[in-house]
Amino acid sequence: MKKSLLAIAVAAALPGFAQAQSSLTMYGVLDASVQWGNSDSNSAYTITPATSASYTPGATGNTLVPAKPASVTRTNGSAGFQLANGVGMGSRFGIRGSEDLGGGMRAIFTLEHGLDVTDGDTLGSTSTGRGDAANNKWWNRQAFVGLSSGWGQVTAGRQYTPIFWALYPADFSEYRYYNNWAAPTGASISTLIPQGPVRLDNSVAYKSPTFGGLTVYAVYAFGENLSAGSGGPTGTDAIGTGDVYGIAAGWQLGGLYIGGGFHSIDSKATSTNGNAVVGGVPTVGQSVAAIAASYKWQSFGISLGYTQVNLQQFYAGSTSDANVNNILLSAFAMVGTGKVILNMYQTTGNDFKSIVAPVNNNSTNSFGLTYEYPLSKRTFMYVAGGMSDYSNFQVNGTSRLKPQNVALGFRHLF
């Protein structure tokens, strides 16, 4: 709502800031649903590596600590109904502003806060750079400032990746509902995320003007893992800088769209770090490659995509490479004034080693099906369902995980 009462109130509270803006827009999304999930959708497992026998010094001598084998612990969930947030679209509150600098140049900024509409709490978001273990970012979705002109725009801060923007037009759910192209539903195995990270901290990004339907995106993110700890180096030599660079492009010609990109991540796996575990081996992302093509008619569309997430794993005192391949499908069909949306993908892991059981060349399957009905241009109701099968990516000692979810929801944009 542009220059609404709320905007005027903020302008009055922050006069020096607000008066410098030639335009200020406040916006948001509130999305809530009654959701049913089976026990697997609320279950997870943790893997404890094996330990060797050792001695602990004591006042009367050394005490033998026996070796322990690797083990798997499952935390059981329960099936049932709950009030869920953000199934159809992440709830958020944001502020966008721009100032005309003359000569076709503008200063721009965006601040966007993700929230849980069911209890009014902040949604946590992890860092891709220095780390944020508490997940307590306030502007946890986007926070950037930059310049825009006829040559494109340059922005700095926390923002979406080039691959995120390149694949966005090909996902007809627009990264919403269950098992969209940005993230699977109910996955406790985060390497299954088909794009790798979708936001980057400490990043400088460029978006080109659109020429002949072609738009180019580029980014460099400073990981800032540069320090050395008291126990030895914890920066570039030990775990990499954490820097990320990437480039992507999207080309639109009528109903045809083709997009793709590549990200490189300067990270190294160790026995104690990593953002994901497949088969019990700590892993970190090394690179992501993606390509997608779609065609959209007036009342129907279909897309096909492929991504590869390359990782480095730590196993038996050394590192080795592994990867996760994703075949993505998206389709929609108009049914009256409503829309039916289908998302599917198959994920295959390659070259993973495991401290518990082999997990290699196995596949998982996920799908989401949604009917979305507009009550107005800003208000929607939806019925959505999703199911995944992670059984082939699990280690010995865990029961099969097949999360299933159904939701009846309501979303309002302002």
HELIX and SHEET records of a PDB file:
HELIX    1   1 LEU A    5  ALA A   13  1                                   9    
HELIX    2   2 PRO A   15  GLN A   19  1                                   5    
HELIX    3   3 SER A   39  ASN A   42  5                                   4    
HELIX    4   4 PRO A  162  LEU A  167  1                                   6    
HELIX    5   5 TYR A  168  ALA A  170  5                                   3    
HELIX    6   6 SER A  190  LEU A  192  5                                   3    
HELIX    7   7 THR A  236  ILE A  239  1                                   4    
HELIX    8   8 SER A  391  PHE A  393  5                                   3    
SHEET    1   A 5 GLY A  80  ASN A  85  0                                        
SHEET    2   A 5 SER A  23  GLY A  37 -1                                        
SHEET    3   A 5 ARG A  92  GLY A 102 -1                                        
SHEET    4   A 5 MET A 105  ASP A 116 -1                                        
SHEET    5   A 5 ASP A 121  THR A 122 -1                                        
SHEET    1   B15 GLY A  80  ASN A  85  0                                        
SHEET    2   B15 SER A  23  GLY A  37 -1                                        
SHEET    3   B15 GLN A 404  LEU A 413 -1                                        
SHEET    4   B15 THR A 379  ASP A 389 -1                                        
SHEET    5   B15 ASN A 362  PRO A 374 -1                                        
SHEET    6   B15 GLY A 338  ASN A 350 -1                                        
SHEET    7   B15 SER A 318  VAL A 335 -1                                        
SHEET    8   B15 PHE A 300  TYR A 315 -1                                        
SHEET    9   B15 VAL A 281  LYS A 296 -1                                        
SHEET   10   B15 LEU A 256  ILE A 265 -1                                        
SHEET   11   B15 VAL A 244  LEU A 253 -1                                        
SHEET   12   B15 LEU A 214  ALA A 221 -1                                        
SHEET   13   B15 ARG A 199  LYS A 207 -1                                        
SHEET   14   B15 GLY A 152  TYR A 160 -1                                        
SHEET   15   B15 GLN A 142  SER A 149 -1                                        
SHEET    1   C10 GLY A  80  ASN A  85  0                                        
SHEET    2   C10 SER A  23  GLY A  37 -1                                        
SHEET    3   C10 GLN A 404  LEU A 413 -1                                        
SHEET    4   C10 THR A 379  ASP A 389 -1                                        
SHEET    5   C10 ASN A 362  PRO A 374 -1                                        
SHEET    6   C10 GLY A 338  ASN A 350 -1                                        
SHEET    7   C10 SER A 318  VAL A 335 -1                                        
SHEET    8   C10 PHE A 300  TYR A 315 -1                                        
SHEET    9   C10 VAL A 281  LYS A 296 -1                                        
SHEET   10   C10 ALA A 276  VAL A 278 -1                                        
SHEET    1   D 2 ALA A  44  THR A  48  0                                        
SHEET    2   D 2 SER A  71  THR A  75 -1                                        
SHEET    1   E 2 SER A  54  THR A  56  0                                        
SHEET    2   E 2 THR A  63  VAL A  65 -1                                        
SHEET    1   F 2 ALA A 228  GLY A 229  0                                        
SHEET    2   F 2 GLY A 232  PRO A 233 -1                                        
END                                                                             
